[in-house]
Amino acid sequence: MNYRMPHSDGTHMKLNDALQACPLIAVLRWITPEEVEGVTGALVEAGFRLIEVPLNSPNPYVSIERIASRFGDTAVIGAGTVMSPESVARVGDAGGRLIVMPHADAAVIRATREHGFACFPGVATPTEGFSALAAGADGLKIFPAEAISPAVLKAWRAVFTKEVPLMPTGGITPETMASWVKVGASGFGIGGNLYRPGKSVGEIRSAAQSFINAWRDAVRASA
């Protein structure tokens, strides 16, 4: 699950390292370039190692470029809501190395693989999940998690090997993480309960620590 850079990229953190350190993807939807460095700094300080700027945010490629150049050696930086192969290339030009999608378009997954980036497509059924993996996905964004209960994920985990990262995304809170981890969640995508416009950096830092503490507690409880 190391993303496969076609050129020298020794300064960027690799996917395996990030997942082992903290398999929580921070989803910074609607963030602006003016605030992205301060917010990302707080998240990285708290322990987050996977950061996505959704492409429907204001000037997302500027935000990605700013945080990739500043934090790319300690976190895997990239984009969410990636809808086309052309967008994958633009994310790469901005320094991003992580592609997260709301869907499982095989063309986008293949483009991500060709660029050597990490890819987490959104899937809602095992059929979509296996097709995404066959196209080259590194892991699966289980989306929307609100529509897929822990009981459903338990059934998924019976057919997806433990080596396949399954990342529920949507409506995740520190209080709900344990029930997902118990049945095989590998990590989470975390959006509005972590960051939303108007939150102070201090509030974001506090929320980030709550999520990381809940993740660690859940892992210990399920061991």
Secondary structure, DSSP 8 states (H G I E B T S, - for coil): -----SS--TTS--HHHHHHH--EEEE-TT--HHHHHHHHHHHHHHT--EEEEETTSSSHHHHHHHHHHHHTTTSEEEEES--SHHHHHHHHHTT--EEE-SS--HHHHHHHHHHT-EEE-EESSHHHHHHHHHHT-SSEEE--GGGS-HHHHHHHHTTS-TTS-EEEBSS--TTTHHHHHHTT---EEE-TTT--TT--HHHHHHHHHHHHHHHHHHHHHH-
